[in-house]
Amino acid sequence: MLVVVAVLTIAGCGSDSGSDSGAGERPPAKAAEPVILSSDGTTFNPARIYKEAVPGVVSVRSIFNGRSAGPFGPQAAGGSGFVLNDGGEIVTNAHVISNGDGDDRVAASQVYVEFDDGNVLPAEVVGFDPFADVGLLQVDPAEADLVPVGLADSDKVVVGQPIAVIGSPFGQNQSLSTGVVSQTGRSVMSLTDFQIEGAIQTDASINPGNSGGPLLNTDGQVIGVNSQIATGGNGSGNVGIGFAIPSSTVKDVVGQIKDDGTVEHAYLGVSGATVTPEIGDALNLGVESGVLVQEVTADGPADDAGIKGGDTPVTVGSQQVMAGGDVITAINGDEISSMDEVITLINEAEVGDVIEVTTDRGGETNEFEVKLGLRPDNADGSGSSEAPPQDSQQLPPGFGQ
């Protein structure tokens, strides 16, 4: 079997050197005939989408002083964002407006946003979530002609639907690219040891500087926030595989930031491997599906409840797993067939929720009541973590929940 390993890179931390500020007037977009995509009359008009949405898309410039500064002075990063509402709130990526590792990740000392009309305003960092790579900025609404870009329901996104991307790749402000949704429900790395679930994959051209900008549907509404690209390992730029944080996640994170200034994520404290027929047969598990618990974080919620992790490394085909642990077969009475399902259920829960985890241990069924904790920065349960590098290989699905 030939396995191709892609390398993920954060799409929007390019420096400002040599980039065009993009200030000044731009010629208005010309009217264009829509492209007919199907016999049912579905249309996709990138020119119209651009004309209506671009006033609400901004370029973001962040300056980092102090601990985040380099040997030659402050560091700068560039990205994109979009206006969320008339109150001056702007959504972008956390990695565009923050820097550092684990608990030491700090907001940029200065942030500026540039609008399509060339107006540049200072922005306050309201908050950011490194687990979801979402950040929220605030500008003075009296200082700009704000044109909000609405959020759509990302749960309704389907593979093959056309999309448009507006952002500032390599500092080229208000650039448009188009493509389709290549897949949904992807798992990609966050700024911590944990994964971001439900990411939208697209073949639209996304490059450094696009991070934080909108992934738009045919109605010009945001279905995702562009975050990462696959580079094939050479770091050269877009190769047709980009990822966006779904708008459903954005809504939840922004809501928590606005309410509390911080974001909390529930935590079970296990890593696991989806039980395949090959794994089930090789280890004589006696179950057709479920999640084989690989590790249990010491003193974490699952450990406190009595769930057992693996203790013996075994190679099954090309995959190494830890045998001897519990097999999670259900949560709250719902059957579990993959680690992705476990991650989704935990992501949808709240800190302090009590869940019922059903496991199989050597043919014996056990029920555990687990009180979910607060997700730590590090998957091993410690309070601090070195964030993955911007060029990092994607972890196997399910590690770190």
PADOKOL-777301 format. One line per 2 residues: number of its first residue (from 1); their letters; for each residue y, x, z of C-alpha. Coordinates in nm, 3 decimals. Last residue first. Layout:
N
NUM) a) Y/X/Z; ... $
This chain:
401
401) qg) 1.353/-0.916/2.406; 1.346/-0.555/2.289 $
399) fg) 1.105/-0.513/2.001; 1.035/-0.833/1.815 $
397) pp) 1.045/-0.730/1.453; 0.976/-0.358/1.398 $
395) lq) 1.295/-0.156/1.440; 1.535/-0.113/1.148 $
393) qs) 1.605/0.250/1.068; 1.947/0.372/1.165 $
391) dq) 2.259/0.492/0.984; 2.537/0.370/1.211 $
389) pp) 2.363/0.537/1.501; 2.190/0.316/1.756 $
387) ae) 2.394/0.261/2.074; 2.325/0.500/2.359 $
385) ss) 2.243/0.271/2.642; 2.367/0.163/2.981 $
383) gs) 2.253/-0.082/3.243; 1.887/0.003/3.226 $
381) gd) 1.634/-0.261/3.130; 1.423/-0.062/2.887 $
379) an) 1.586/-0.249/2.598; 1.921/-0.099/2.692 $
377) dp) 2.249/-0.286/2.723; 2.099/-0.532/2.970 $
375) rl) 2.024/-0.898/2.889; 2.100/-1.123/3.184 $
373) gl) 1.787/-1.274/3.334; 1.551/-1.554/3.241 $
371) kv) 1.359/-1.715/3.525; 0.994/-1.703/3.422 $
369) ef) 0.732/-1.955/3.528; 0.394/-1.819/3.426 $
367) en) 0.088/-2.015/3.313; -0.245/-1.842/3.256 $
365) te) -0.533/-1.914/3.019; -0.841/-1.695/3.056 $
363) gg) -1.008/-1.545/2.749; -0.923/-1.188/2.843 $
361) rd) -0.566/-1.280/2.932; -0.428/-1.565/2.721 $
359) tt) -0.070/-1.655/2.796; 0.146/-1.962/2.851 $
357) ve) 0.512/-1.899/2.936; 0.704/-2.172/3.115 $
355) iv) 1.080/-2.120/3.104; 1.337/-2.115/3.383 $
353) dg) 1.698/-2.087/3.264; 1.913/-1.844/3.462 $
351) ve) 2.081/-1.686/3.159; 2.081/-1.939/2.880 $
349) ae) 1.824/-2.021/2.614; 1.873/-2.020/2.235 $
347) ni) 1.829/-1.644/2.212; 1.511/-1.669/2.419 $
345) lt) 1.365/-1.928/2.183; 1.461/-1.728/1.875 $
343) iv) 1.314/-1.406/2.014; 0.984/-1.577/2.097 $
341) ed) 0.970/-1.729/1.749; 1.034/-1.389/1.590 $
339) ms) 0.748/-1.253/1.800; 0.516/-1.476/1.602 $
337) si) 0.275/-1.770/1.636; 0.396/-1.942/1.953 $
335) ed) 0.283/-2.294/2.033; 0.534/-2.514/2.213 $
333) gn) 0.446/-2.610/2.569; 0.754/-2.455/2.725 $
331) ia) 0.655/-2.126/2.561; 0.310/-2.095/2.404 $
329) ti) 0.042/-1.840/2.305; 0.172/-1.522/2.464 $
327) vd) -0.113/-1.270/2.456; -0.130/-1.067/2.774 $
325) gg) -0.175/-0.692/2.752; -0.482/-0.474/2.702 $
323) am) -0.397/-0.321/2.366; -0.080/-0.131/2.279 $
321) vq) -0.031/-0.140/1.905; -0.022/0.118/1.628 $
319) qs) 0.004/-0.018/1.276; -0.141/0.137/0.959 $
317) gv) -0.474/-0.044/0.985; -0.507/-0.117/1.355 $
315) tv) -0.430/0.193/1.561; -0.485/0.149/1.933 $
313) pt) -0.272/0.265/2.225; -0.409/0.144/2.561 $
311) dg) -0.196/0.000/2.842; -0.053/-0.326/2.710 $
309) gk) 0.189/-0.543/2.907; 0.116/-0.793/3.183 $
307) ig) 0.315/-1.102/3.278; 0.345/-1.136/3.656 $
305) ad) 0.665/-1.339/3.699; 0.864/-1.037/3.823 $
303) da) 0.747/-0.841/3.518; 0.860/-1.117/3.282 $
301) pg) 1.204/-1.134/3.447; 1.258/-0.757/3.457 $
299) da) 1.156/-0.533/3.749; 0.992/-0.289/3.506 $
297) tv) 1.031/-0.399/3.147; 0.701/-0.529/3.010 $
295) eq) 0.554/-0.349/2.711; 0.328/-0.444/2.425 $
293) vl) 0.269/-0.815/2.482; 0.045/-0.946/2.202 $
291) vg) 0.223/-1.245/2.052; 0.035/-1.553/1.934 $
289) se) -0.219/-1.652/1.674; -0.592/-1.695/1.617 $
287) vg) -0.697/-1.626/1.974; -1.016/-1.455/2.098 $
285) ln) -0.845/-1.119/2.131; -1.136/-0.919/1.996 $
283) la) -0.905/-0.617/1.949; -0.992/-0.551/1.583 $
281) dg) -1.036/-0.921/1.503; -0.702/-1.031/1.648 $
279) ie) -0.518/-0.734/1.501; -0.650/-0.805/1.150 $
277) pt) -0.597/-1.181/1.182; -0.236/-1.105/1.280 $
275) vt) -0.102/-1.129/1.634; 0.274/-1.066/1.631 $
273) ag) 0.360/-0.760/1.834; 0.560/-0.769/2.153 $
271) sv) 0.836/-0.620/2.361; 0.909/-0.782/2.693 $
269) gl) 1.201/-0.834/2.930; 1.279/-1.205/2.901 $
267) ya) 1.658/-1.182/2.865; 1.927/-1.443/2.809 $
265) he) 2.250/-1.334/2.643; 2.593/-1.348/2.806 $
263) vt) 2.923/-1.305/2.621; 3.252/-1.198/2.777 $
261) gd) 3.613/-1.317/2.782; 3.502/-1.627/2.969 $
259) dk) 3.590/-1.932/2.762; 3.732/-1.770/2.447 $
257) iq) 3.460/-1.504/2.438; 3.193/-1.768/2.497 $
255) gv) 3.316/-1.984/2.208; 3.345/-1.682/1.981 $
253) vd) 2.983/-1.592/2.051; 2.847/-1.942/1.990 $
251) kv) 3.048/-2.002/1.674; 2.961/-1.658/1.534 $
249) ts) 2.590/-1.715/1.596; 2.601/-2.040/1.398 $
247) sp) 2.808/-1.862/1.131; 2.519/-1.630/1.055 $
245) ia) 2.579/-1.253/1.090; 2.575/-1.112/0.737 $
243) fg) 2.338/-0.864/0.572; 2.355/-0.667/0.250 $
241) ig) 2.092/-0.554/0.002; 2.217/-0.487/-0.351 $
239) vn) 2.228/-0.108/-0.341; 2.570/-0.077/-0.176 $
237) gs) 2.693/0.259/-0.060; 2.606/0.626/-0.076 $
235) gn) 2.433/0.652/0.261; 2.136/0.828/0.102 $
233) gg) 1.861/0.639/0.284; 1.818/0.342/0.053 $
231) ta) 2.168/0.226/0.143; 2.096/-0.106/0.311 $
229) iq) 2.412/-0.286/0.415; 2.546/-0.423/0.741 $
227) sn) 2.799/-0.666/0.889; 2.936/-0.938/0.664 $
225) vg) 3.024/-1.246/0.869; 2.827/-1.554/0.764 $
223) iv) 2.838/-1.909/0.629; 3.216/-1.916/0.596 $
221) qg) 3.357/-2.198/0.385; 3.486/-2.163/0.029 $
219) dt) 3.312/-2.478/-0.090; 3.061/-2.276/-0.296 $
217) nl) 2.962/-2.082/0.015; 3.152/-1.786/0.158 $
215) lp) 3.043/-1.461/0.327; 3.355/-1.370/0.521 $
213) gg) 3.488/-1.029/0.621; 3.394/-0.848/0.940 $
211) sn) 3.252/-0.549/0.758; 3.370/-0.524/0.398 $
209) gp) 3.526/-0.183/0.468; 3.208/0.011/0.392 $
207) ni) 3.041/-0.174/0.102; 2.911/-0.520/0.017 $
205) sa) 2.827/-0.608/-0.344; 2.649/-0.943/-0.340 $
203) dt) 2.269/-0.916/-0.319; 2.258/-1.118/0.001 $
201) qi) 2.060/-1.129/0.326; 2.161/-1.374/0.600 $
199) ag) 2.090/-1.266/0.956; 1.888/-1.502/1.175 $
197) ei) 1.831/-1.255/1.457; 2.043/-0.962/1.567 $
195) qf) 1.817/-0.703/1.727; 1.833/-0.525/2.060 $
193) dt) 1.874/-0.155/2.133; 2.252/-0.198/2.119 $
191) ls) 2.514/-0.206/1.841; 2.293/-0.460/1.664 $
189) mv) 2.001/-0.385/1.436; 1.882/-0.639/1.182 $
187) sr) 1.629/-0.924/1.184; 1.639/-1.150/0.877 $
185) gt) 1.626/-1.529/0.903; 1.756/-1.598/0.555 $
183) qs) 1.685/-1.446/0.214; 1.856/-1.339/-0.109 $
181) vv) 2.158/-1.566/-0.074; 2.330/-1.523/-0.406 $
179) gt) 2.592/-1.301/-0.559; 2.966/-1.255/-0.585 $
177) sl) 3.228/-0.990/-0.519; 3.600/-1.025/-0.452 $
175) sq) 3.837/-0.756/-0.327; 4.123/-0.852/-0.096 $
173) nq) 4.213/-0.498/0.004; 4.059/-0.189/-0.151 $
171) gf) 4.022/0.014/0.169; 3.673/0.140/0.082 $
169) ps) 3.562/-0.223/0.056; 3.838/-0.453/0.181 $
167) gi) 3.706/-0.807/0.198; 3.609/-1.122/0.012 $
165) va) 3.245/-1.214/-0.053; 3.129/-1.509/-0.263 $
163) ip) 2.799/-1.697/-0.249; 2.554/-1.867/-0.481 $
161) qg) 2.251/-2.048/-0.336; 1.923/-1.875/-0.411 $
159) vv) 1.770/-1.888/-0.065; 1.903/-2.179/0.136 $
157) vk) 2.184/-2.207/0.392; 2.175/-2.529/0.596 $
155) ds) 2.138/-2.351/0.931; 2.453/-2.157/0.843 $
153) da) 2.664/-2.467/0.909; 3.008/-2.395/0.763 $
151) lg) 3.303/-2.226/0.932; 3.649/-2.296/0.792 $
149) vp) 3.893/-2.034/0.666; 4.228/-2.079/0.839 $
147) vl) 4.552/-2.021/0.642; 4.812/-1.872/0.875 $
145) da) 5.165/-1.805/0.752; 5.236/-1.526/0.994 $
143) ea) 5.467/-1.430/1.283; 5.462/-1.759/1.473 $
141) pd) 5.084/-1.742/1.507; 5.114/-1.419/1.711 $
139) vq) 4.786/-1.242/1.646; 4.459/-1.266/1.839 $
137) ll) 4.135/-1.084/1.762; 3.771/-1.181/1.819 $
135) gv) 3.468/-0.959/1.767; 3.111/-1.016/1.653 $
133) da) 2.839/-0.751/1.637; 2.583/-0.991/1.790 $
131) fp) 2.465/-0.765/2.075; 2.790/-0.566/2.070 $
129) df) 2.991/-0.880/2.163; 3.367/-0.848/2.139 $
127) gv) 3.675/-0.967/2.322; 4.036/-1.080/2.290 $
125) ve) 4.140/-0.762/2.108; 4.513/-0.810/2.055 $
123) ap) 4.650/-0.782/1.702; 4.954/-0.607/1.562 $
121) lv) 5.081/-0.765/1.241; 5.106/-0.652/0.877 $
119) ng) 5.241/-0.893/0.613; 5.132/-0.782/0.265 $
117) dd) 5.095/-1.134/0.123; 4.715/-1.112/0.152 $
115) fe) 4.738/-1.043/0.521; 4.718/-0.709/0.698 $
113) vy) 4.578/-0.683/1.048; 4.660/-0.412/1.299 $
111) vq) 4.459/-0.296/1.599; 4.562/-0.045/1.864 $
109) sa) 4.371/0.104/2.158; 4.040/0.003/2.003 $
107) av) 3.810/-0.178/2.242; 3.564/0.013/2.455 $
105) rd) 3.192/0.086/2.449; 3.117/0.283/2.764 $
103) dg) 2.872/0.024/2.895; 2.648/0.104/2.601 $
101) dg) 2.795/0.370/2.373; 3.143/0.404/2.226 $
99) ns) 3.372/0.226/1.980; 3.535/-0.111/1.935 $
97) iv) 3.738/-0.299/1.673; 3.532/-0.260/1.354 $
95) ha) 3.200/-0.236/1.540; 3.260/-0.576/1.700 $
93) nt) 3.284/-0.736/1.356; 3.574/-0.965/1.262 $
91) vi) 3.708/-1.308/1.354; 4.081/-1.383/1.376 $
89) eg) 4.252/-1.618/1.620; 4.615/-1.698/1.536 $
87) gd) 4.637/-2.048/1.682; 4.617/-2.207/1.337 $
85) nl) 4.244/-2.134/1.326; 3.970/-1.887/1.234 $
83) vf) 4.162/-1.643/1.018; 3.932/-1.391/0.854 $
81) gs) 3.831/-1.030/0.905; 3.794/-0.699/0.727 $
79) gg) 3.725/-0.337/0.807; 3.886/-0.003/0.869 $
77) aa) 3.845/0.263/1.132; 4.087/0.518/1.274 $
75) qp) 4.030/0.810/1.508; 4.300/0.950/1.732 $
73) gf) 4.350/1.325/1.755; 4.199/1.630/1.589 $
71) pg) 3.899/1.671/1.818; 3.811/1.302/1.784 $
69) as) 3.934/1.013/1.995; 3.696/0.758/2.144 $
67) rg) 3.741/0.871/2.502; 4.119/0.853/2.472 $
65) nf) 4.251/0.696/2.154; 4.094/0.473/1.888 $
63) is) 4.299/0.315/1.611; 4.174/0.003/1.430 $
61) rv) 4.284/-0.123/1.087; 4.172/-0.472/0.980 $
59) sv) 4.222/-0.621/0.634; 4.272/-0.995/0.638 $
57) vg) 4.122/-1.305/0.475; 4.298/-1.639/0.522 $
55) pv) 4.523/-1.612/0.217; 4.208/-1.515/0.020 $
53) ae) 4.028/-1.846/0.077; 4.184/-2.090/-0.172 $
51) ky) 4.241/-1.849/-0.460; 3.909/-1.674/-0.405 $
49) ir) 3.705/-1.994/-0.399; 3.883/-2.119/-0.712 $
47) ap) 3.818/-1.796/-0.901; 3.456/-1.785/-0.780 $
45) nf) 3.380/-2.129/-0.927; 3.021/-2.228/-0.860 $
43) tt) 2.907/-2.568/-0.974; 2.618/-2.801/-0.900 $
41) gd) 2.611/-3.071/-1.168; 2.251/-3.185/-1.123 $
39) ss) 2.153/-2.996/-1.439; 2.199/-2.665/-1.263 $
37) li) 2.433/-2.370/-1.224; 2.735/-2.481/-1.423 $
35) vp) 2.998/-2.207/-1.402; 3.341/-2.347/-1.326 $
33) ea) 3.618/-2.304/-1.581; 3.880/-2.062/-1.460 $
31) ak) 4.237/-2.089/-1.338; 4.412/-1.758/-1.301 $
29) ap) 4.438/-1.589/-0.965; 4.798/-1.514/-0.875 $
27) pr) 4.926/-1.165/-0.944; 4.953/-0.959/-0.630 $
25) eg) 5.264/-0.889/-0.427; 5.290/-0.591/-0.202 $
23) ag) 5.064/-0.415/0.039; 4.715/-0.310/-0.068 $
21) sd) 4.715/-0.023/0.176; 4.533/0.188/-0.079 $
19) sg) 4.284/0.416/0.083; 4.292/0.793/0.074 $
17) sd) 4.224/0.835/0.442; 4.186/0.507/0.629 $
15) sg) 3.843/0.586/0.763; 3.542/0.372/0.688 $
13) cg) 3.377/0.178/0.968; 3.288/-0.135/0.779 $
11) ai) 2.939/-0.179/0.646; 2.730/-0.052/0.933 $
9) tl) 2.437/0.119/0.770; 2.079/0.010/0.745 $
7) va) 1.820/0.241/0.593; 1.550/0.103/0.371 $
5) vv) 1.184/0.193/0.404; 0.966/0.128/0.100 $
3) vl) 0.599/0.087/0.179; 0.342/0.136/-0.094 $
1) m) 0.000/0.000/0.000 $
